Amino acid sequence: MTALKTIASGWSATERRARIELAAAYRIAALEGMDDGVFNHFSLAVPGEEGRFLLKPFGPLFDEVTASGLIKVDLEGNIVAGEGIWEPTAFHIHSRVHRAVPRARCVMHTHMPYATALTCLTEMGILPINQSSMRFVRRFATLESYGGLALDAAEGDRIVAAFQEKDVLLMANHGVMVIGEDVARCMYDLHYIEVAARDQWLAMSANRPLRMISEEVIERAARQMVDEREMAADVHLAAMMRRLDSRNPGYDA
């Protein structure tokens, strides 16, 4: 894990760590081809500051995000720290999820290619056809209709309702959202749902019958994968940050 630098920011140590990890997540997503120009957005609740979250301002690319460049926003849309403005869909989605889903300390939304391609199918979803899919076959929900840009609270509330007890959301004709208690678990899910979607898409492109995993094995493997996520999420983030340090350092500035 990148060492936490001490600068005259007025941030607590926990906020500093949160900022570094969120900035790293943006850049990791860019390294993996999961960004979309200046659009898409990740957010993270500010430790010890109820009702406030960190967000990339509108303008920087994912691979330009820094810890100090993140803005701090409250649930009413006020920017309480940082420079810049929020992108409207980012605020209307993330503020509603943070407000209504307490377990969603971190929220990540992307239009990454393979998972988004699956949301364009009539029967969208992760099929039980490989090991990566076992991470999600019991954990994803779907937003079954596309409602246009999320430019008001109503669209944000539709997204909240779709999550229910799940923490991965496939949004019809749109993209993917993951929620979790921290950056590490969200980044783990974001990475592996794209892997699962990629493998499913490649298998489907063969235009041959798919080899489905049995229900008995699904139940066992899905439980195993939840345990694996708890064991591996922090290790996965640390490894990705080491890769980032060698390829695109400076996110902790």
Buried (B, 14 or more C-beta within 10 A) or exposed (E): BBEBEEEEEEBEEEBBBBBBBBBBBBBBBBBBEBBBEBBBBBBBBBBEBEEBBBBBBBEBBBBBBBBBBBBBBBBEEEBEBBEBEBBBBBBBBBBBBBBBBEEBBBBBBBBBBBBBBBBEEEEBBBBBBBBBBBBBBBBBBBBEEEBEEBEEBEBBBBBBEBBEEBBBBBBBEBBBBBBBBBBBBBBBBBBBBBBBBBBBBEBBEEEEEEEEBEEEEBEEBBEEBBEBBEEBBBEBBEEBBEEBBEEBEBBBE
